[in-house]
């Protein structure tokens, strides 16, 4: 609706993703608050108070639909040949499952309810394949295991359940020593999206805003390194799964972040030019330093769009932008792909509060999420 951050104004020409009229919103339901990565957490000075209870998220219908083939192995369309957004849009397949709409497109599945709330999912192994890694898959005890082996004999093992949800990712060296990267085995109930949305009290901000969310183009490597290795700004009550972290802004708000504003995307594009890719060197050096200190660190690359265009398009674009940056960090700067994970948030979290086209809003953000996955407060 007009003037609401993160929502397209009716009648605007498309800008985040060209060629389609605005659609019902993706992400938080109308009227639901959300933490904006480009702003301090809600509840801090200048921000509206949070509502208690379940955050907007997705309805139980969407949660139930996740198991209806939307995320199963083979249920996500291959991305080969999709280099332009027109290719993505032309190859979409849409169907109704109960009270939700399932939209399959190259490399992604979007699940949306009748209130316009949605999530986006991808094949957890596709980023490895897109980097040219050759893997082998096997099925064991109702789980799918994909193994990628490096030339030095190191193996990356990803375990997913029958619905394609990540259970565990480990790195095993030539001497069979295992390093756990992501462990979601703590889940004690069937995976439903509504159960993955964690609501916590808004954290206080004990540091200046510019040190909580750091702009990469104004920061040196020491500040970036400090930001991505800093402890949580508020207590972490327990361990959380990767999906809980991905879908819960209150959790992510407990970790400082870097807005990689040295890279901005063209309208409707997730491609990063070679000149912009080189600007990731300071980010990459900081991540390498962190991994030398602790090789099991996990960093979330978050993708964002501006508020112009169809919401489904923006959600897809943002997810692809996050993956593009993650791939460059691996391909050009040798950041191990198993230490990175990605998620797109579309237009939910605007850095610049405008409904117009905004290059500043077409960006990615990086934050360390290891303390959230491990439940550690230091």
N, C-alpha and C positions, 0 to 999 in steps of 0.2 A: 504494500500500500504506500502511497506517497509519503515521503519523509521518514519512513521507518528504516533504520540502518540495516543493511544486509538484505533488503528486499527490493526488487525492481519496481520502478514507478510505471503504472499502466500507460501504454501507448508509446513508451520510449523505443527508438530504434535499437536494435541489438548492438552491443558493444563488447561485452565480455565474450560472447560467442555470436558471430554474425548470422543473420538469415532467418531467425525465428522470432515470433512474438513472445512476450513474457508469458510464463506459465505459473501455476500455483507454486508457492515457495518450497524450497528444499532446505531441510535443516530444522531449526526450532520452529514450533508452531507460532502463528501470529500471537503476539502478546507475551511470549515466553522470553525471559532474559537469557543471555548467553555471554560468556567471557569472550572478549575481543582481544586476540593476540596483539593488536596494535594499540591497546589501551591498558591501563591498570585494571586489576580484577574488580568486578562489580562489588560494591560495598565500601570501596576506598573513596577518599575525598573526590567529589566531582562525579561519582558514579551512582546510579540508582541501586537501591537494595535488592538483593536476590529474593526470589520466592522460595519457600520451603517445599519439600516434597520432590516428586519426580520432575526432572527437567524435561522440557519439550520432547526431545528424542523422537521416537517412532512408536506408533500404537502397537498393541498386541497383535493386530493383524499383520503388520510388517514383520514383527518378531517371528510369528508362526511361519510366514512365507519364506524365511531364510532357509528352512529345511525342505522346501518344495522344488528343489532342483536349481535354485538361483545360485547357490554357491558350491554345488557339488563338483567334484573333479570332472572336467569336461563340460560343465555347464556354462563356463565363461568362454565366449567366442574368441578365437585366435585373433591377434591384432595385426597379422601380416597384411601389408598393402594399405594400411590406414595411416597416411602421412598428413592428411589435411582433415580439418574438422568436417568438411562436407562428406568425406569418405566415412567418417564415424557415423554421422547422422543418417546417411543413406543406407547403412547396413544395420540399423537398429531393428530389433524385433520386440514387440510389445504385446503383453497378454495380461489378462486379469486372473488372479488367483484369490478367490474369496473377496475380501474388501481391500485388496492391494493391487497395484500395478507393478509388474516386473518388466523392466526394460533391459534387454540384453544388447550389448554393443561390442565392437571389437575390443577385447581385453578387459571389459568391465561388466558388472551387473549392478543396476540401480533398482532399489525397491522403494516404492512410494505409496503412502496411504492416501485416503481421500481428503485429508486435511493438508496435503502438500508436503508432509514431512518425509524425509528419505534418508537412506544410507547408500553408500557406494562400496562395492567389494571388488577384489581382483584376485587372480590366481597368485598365491603367495610365492610361487617359484618363477613366475614369468620374467621378473626383472633379471634373474640369473640367466635365463635363456636369451633375453634380449641383449645381454652382454656377450653372448657367444659361448656360454658355458654349456657343456654337454652333460646331461644328467641321466640317471637311470632311476626308474620307479619300481617299487615293489609294494605288495599289500601284505600286511601282517597283523593278525589279531584285530581285524576290523579297522585298522589304521592304514593310511597311505604314507609311505616313506619315499622321499626323493633324495637322492644322494648325488652331490656334485663333487667331483674330485679335481683338485688342482694338480699342476705338473709336479709339485714337490711331494705329492702323496697326501696332503691335507684333505680331509673330507668335510663337507658341509651337509648335515643331515637335517632335513625339514620333515616333520611329522604333522600330518593333518588328519582330521576326522572325516567321516563319510560325507559331511556337508562342506568340506573344504576349509574348515576353521583351523587355524594354526594351533597345534598343541605344544610343540617343542621344536626349538632349533638349536643345534649344537655344532661345535667345531671339534673334529677329532684329528690329532696330528699323526705322523707316521708311527709313533710309538704307542698309538691308541690311547693317548691322554686326551680326555674330553673336557672341553670348556662349554658350559651352558650359557647360551646367549639369551634365549627367551624360553621361559617355562610357564605354560598355561595349564599345567596338570592340576593346579590347585582348585580348578573349577569343580564344584561339587553338585552341580545341577545342570540340566539340559540348557544349552546356550540359547537364550532369548535376548534380543536386543534391549528390551525394556529393562532386563536385569543387569545389563552392562552399563547403564547410565547411573553414575555415582554422584550424589549430591552431598556436598560438604559445605560448612560455613565458609564464607569468603575469607581468604587469608589477609592479615595485615600486610602492609608494604613497608618493610623496615629499611629500604634503601630508596634513593631517588629513582623516579620513573625511568630516566634515561640509562640507568644501570640495571634496571629490571628487564626492560625490553631494549636491547642495544641495536642501534642502526649500524649495519656493517660498514657503510661508506664513511662513517664518522669515527670508527673505532680502530685501534691498532690490534695486533695479534694478542698482546697480553690481556687486553680487556675482553676480547672474544673468548680466549682460553679461560679466563676467570669465569665468564658468564656460563659457558657450557660445562664447567666442572663444579660449579657452586652447589652447595647443599640446598635442599628445599627451603623455601622462605617460611614454610609452616609445617607442622608435624604431619607425617604420613602415617595414618592409623594402622595400615596393614599392607600386605602385598596385593597387587592388582594385576589382572590379566591385561594383555595387550589391547584387547577390544575395549575393556573398561577405560583404559587410558585414551584410546582413540576417540571414544564417544563421550567422554566426560570432561567438559571444560573446567570444572572445579578441580579436578586432579591436575590437569596440565598447568593450571594457574599457579601451582605450587613450585614450578620450576621456571627459572629465568630462561630467556630465549634471545635469539639473534634474528632480527629481520634482515634477510639477505636482499637489501634494497639496491645492491650493486647489479642485480639482475632483474629486469622487468620484461614482461612478455608483450608481444604484439597482440592486438585484438584477435581472438579466435585461434591463437597459436599456443603450443606448448614447447616449441622449438627454442633452443638456446644457441645463439650465434657463437662462433669461435671466439670473438673478441670479448663477449660477456663471460663465456666459460672460463677464460683465464682469470677473471675477477674472483673466482672461487678459491684462489690459491691460499689466501689468508685463512679462510674458513677451513680448508683442507688441512693446512699445517696445524691448526689448533686441534682438530679432531684427531690427527695423528699423535700429537702430544698426549692427548687424553687416553688414546688406546695403548700407548707405550706404558702408561701408568697402570691401566686396568684394561686388559684385552677383551673383557666381556661387556663393555659399555654399549648401550643401545641409544641411538639418536633418531628422533622422529623428524622427518622432513615434511612440513605441512604446506599444502598448496592452497592458493587463494585467487579469487578473481575480483573484478569490480562488480557493481550491482546492475550493469546493463546487459540485457539479454535474457534468454530463457534459463530458468533455474537449473533444469536438468543438464543443459549444455554447460553451464558454469560449474556444476558439480563435477562433471566429467573432465572438463578442462583443468580444473584445479588439481585433480588427482593425477593427471598426466604431467602437469607441470612439476609436481613434487617428484614423480618418478624420473623425469628428465634430469633434474638436478642431482638426484641420488645416483643416476647412471654416470653422470659426468664426474662426480666425486670418486667413483670406483674406476672408471675407464681412464681418466686423465690424471688422477691424483692417487690412485692405488689405495683408496679407502675400502676395506673389506666389505662386500655387500651385505654380509650377514649382520654387520653392526649397524645397518641402516634399515629403517622401515619408513613407509610413506603413508600419507592420508590426505585426501582432498576435502576441503570444507566449502568450496564454492564461494558464495558471496556472504556467508554468515558473519564473517569477522572483518569488517572494513577498517583499514588503517586511516583512510580519509573518509569522513562521513559525508559522502555525496552519492546521489543516484546517477550521476553523469559518468561518462567514460573517465577512468582514472588509471594512469600507468602505475601510480604508487600502490594501488590496490591489487594489481596483477603481479603477485610476488610469491616468494616462498619464505618460510620461517624454519629455523632449526632450534631444537631443544633436546637436551639430554633427558631421557625418561627412565634410566636405570634405577634410580631410587624408588620410583613408583612401582616398577616391576618387582623389586626386591623387598620393598617395605623398609628400606634403610633411610634414616634421617640425617646421616652425615655423608 
